[in-house]
Amino acid sequence: MIIKIIIFCFIIITTKIMFMLFFQVEDKKLSMMKESSDFVEFLRIYSCLMKMSFEEILSSYTFKYENVKSVFNKLFIDLKDGLAKNESFDTYVNEQIGSAPEFNSKISKIMEFYGSSMSDVLDNKLSFLKNDVDKYINEYEHEYKERKKLLNKLSFLIGSLIAIVLI
């Protein structure tokens, strides 16, 4: 009987851990999206107010995630090469961050107006973009928290059901 109780608890805990690992991936993606938003604000301040070049801004910003750093490095290279906004950059953002297409297109909007606008106009556009990205992240985070709550409850039920069937 004790062995069955131990197996029962082990199955429930294992199921819970599997769901937690899934949440870690989503949490990391959300953190990378927030870091991208923070960099847009940093870019706005240092580009428009401090008149620094994109390369100087990239070198002075401390990224938490290498994936986000590589996204903005690619953005810099594309801007330097004179490439306009294209689908390959959206795809690259998706590969690095794993974010939704809506978020990727918002980030790639920087390519549309960076370097071609005057400082005041660029400041307004980047500020608007930052607000737009933050709004999207807040909506995504709210939706994610609801989904996470539901899946947490579901993971306990699934673990219990599996344990009952196996025992």
C-alpha positions as CSV (number, residue, x, y, z in Angstrom):
1,M,0.0,0.0,0.0
2,I,2.8,2.4,0.8
3,I,4.4,1.7,-2.5
4,K,1.2,2.6,-4.3
5,I,1.0,5.9,-2.4
6,I,4.6,6.7,-3.3
7,I,4.0,5.8,-6.9
8,F,0.8,8.0,-6.9
9,C,2.7,11.0,-5.4
10,F,5.6,10.4,-7.8
11,I,3.3,10.5,-10.9
12,I,1.6,13.7,-9.7
13,I,4.9,15.4,-9.0
14,T,6.4,14.3,-12.4
15,T,3.4,15.6,-14.2
16,K,3.6,18.9,-12.3
17,I,7.3,19.2,-13.2
18,M,6.6,18.6,-16.9
19,F,4.1,21.5,-16.9
20,M,6.6,23.7,-15.0
21,L,9.3,23.0,-17.6
22,F,6.8,24.1,-20.3
23,F,6.1,27.3,-18.3
24,Q,9.9,28.0,-18.1
25,V,10.1,28.2,-21.9
26,E,7.1,30.6,-22.0
27,D,8.5,32.7,-19.1
28,K,11.8,33.1,-20.9
29,K,10.0,34.1,-24.1
30,L,8.0,36.7,-22.2
31,S,11.2,38.0,-20.5
32,M,13.0,38.3,-23.9
33,M,10.0,40.2,-25.3
34,K,10.2,42.6,-22.3
35,E,13.9,43.1,-22.8
36,S,13.3,43.9,-26.5
37,S,10.8,46.6,-25.3
38,D,13.3,47.9,-22.9
39,F,15.9,48.1,-25.6
40,V,13.5,50.1,-27.8
41,E,13.2,52.7,-25.0
42,F,17.0,52.7,-24.5
43,L,17.4,53.2,-28.3
44,R,14.9,56.1,-28.3
45,I,16.7,57.9,-25.4
46,Y,20.2,57.4,-26.6
47,S,19.6,57.8,-30.3
48,C,17.3,60.9,-30.1
49,L,18.3,62.7,-27.0
50,M,22.0,61.7,-26.7
51,K,22.6,61.5,-30.5
52,M,24.5,58.2,-30.2
53,S,24.9,55.9,-33.2
54,F,23.1,52.6,-33.3
55,E,26.5,50.8,-33.0
56,E,27.4,52.8,-29.8
57,I,24.0,52.1,-28.3
58,L,24.3,48.3,-29.0
59,S,27.8,48.2,-27.4
60,S,26.6,50.2,-24.3
61,Y,23.4,48.3,-23.6
62,T,23.8,45.2,-21.3
63,F,21.6,42.4,-22.7
64,K,20.3,39.7,-20.4
65,Y,19.7,37.3,-23.2
66,E,22.1,36.6,-26.1
67,N,19.1,35.9,-28.4
68,V,17.8,39.4,-28.0
69,K,21.3,40.8,-28.5
70,S,21.6,38.8,-31.8
71,V,18.2,40.2,-32.9
72,F,19.3,43.8,-32.5
73,N,22.8,43.0,-33.9
74,K,21.0,41.7,-37.1
75,L,18.8,44.8,-37.1
76,F,21.9,46.9,-37.0
77,I,23.6,44.9,-39.8
78,D,20.4,45.2,-41.9
79,L,20.2,48.9,-41.3
80,K,23.9,49.3,-42.2
81,D,23.4,47.3,-45.4
82,G,20.4,49.5,-46.3
83,L,17.9,46.6,-46.3
84,A,14.3,47.6,-45.9
85,K,11.9,45.7,-43.6
86,N,11.6,42.2,-44.9
87,E,10.1,38.9,-43.9
88,S,13.5,37.3,-43.2
89,F,14.0,39.7,-40.2
90,D,10.5,38.7,-38.8
91,T,11.5,35.1,-39.3
92,Y,14.8,35.7,-37.6
93,V,13.1,37.3,-34.6
94,N,10.8,34.4,-34.4
95,E,13.7,31.9,-34.4
96,Q,15.6,33.8,-31.7
97,I,12.8,34.8,-29.3
98,G,10.0,32.5,-30.3
99,S,7.5,35.3,-30.3
100,A,4.3,35.8,-32.2
101,P,4.2,37.3,-35.7
102,E,2.5,40.4,-34.3
103,F,5.3,41.1,-32.0
104,N,8.0,40.4,-34.6
105,S,6.4,42.8,-37.0
106,K,6.3,45.5,-34.3
107,I,10.0,45.1,-33.6
108,S,10.9,45.1,-37.3
109,K,9.1,48.5,-37.7
110,I,12.3,50.0,-36.4
111,M,13.8,49.2,-39.8
112,E,11.1,51.3,-41.5
113,F,11.9,54.6,-39.9
114,Y,15.3,54.4,-38.1
115,G,17.9,56.5,-39.9
116,S,15.4,58.1,-42.3
117,S,13.7,60.4,-39.8
118,M,14.7,63.5,-38.1
119,S,15.5,63.2,-34.4
120,D,12.2,64.6,-33.1
121,V,10.1,62.5,-35.5
122,L,12.2,59.4,-34.7
123,D,11.7,60.1,-31.0
124,N,8.0,60.2,-31.4
125,K,7.9,57.1,-33.6
126,L,10.1,55.1,-31.2
127,S,8.0,56.3,-28.3
128,F,4.8,55.2,-30.1
129,L,6.4,51.9,-31.0
130,K,7.5,51.3,-27.3
131,N,3.9,52.0,-26.2
132,D,2.6,49.7,-28.9
133,V,5.0,46.9,-27.9
134,D,4.3,47.3,-24.2
135,K,0.5,47.1,-24.9
136,Y,1.0,43.9,-26.8
137,I,3.2,42.4,-24.1
138,N,0.7,43.3,-21.4
139,E,-2.1,41.7,-23.3
140,Y,0.1,38.6,-24.0
141,E,1.2,38.4,-20.4
142,H,-2.4,38.6,-19.1
143,E,-3.5,35.9,-21.5
144,Y,-0.4,33.8,-20.5
145,K,-1.2,34.1,-16.8
146,E,-4.7,32.9,-17.4
147,R,-3.5,30.0,-19.4
148,K,-0.9,29.2,-16.8
149,K,-3.5,29.1,-14.0
150,L,-5.7,26.8,-16.0
151,L,-2.8,24.5,-16.9
152,N,-1.6,24.4,-13.3
153,K,-5.0,23.1,-12.2
154,L,-5.1,20.8,-15.2
155,S,-1.7,19.3,-14.5
156,F,-2.8,18.2,-11.0
157,L,-5.9,16.6,-12.4
158,I,-4.0,14.9,-15.2
159,G,-1.4,13.6,-12.8
160,S,-4.0,12.3,-10.5
161,L,-5.9,10.6,-13.3
162,I,-2.8,9.0,-14.7
163,A,-1.8,7.8,-11.2
164,I,-5.2,6.4,-10.5
165,V,-5.3,4.5,-13.9
166,L,-1.8,3.1,-13.4
167,I,-2.3,2.1,-9.8
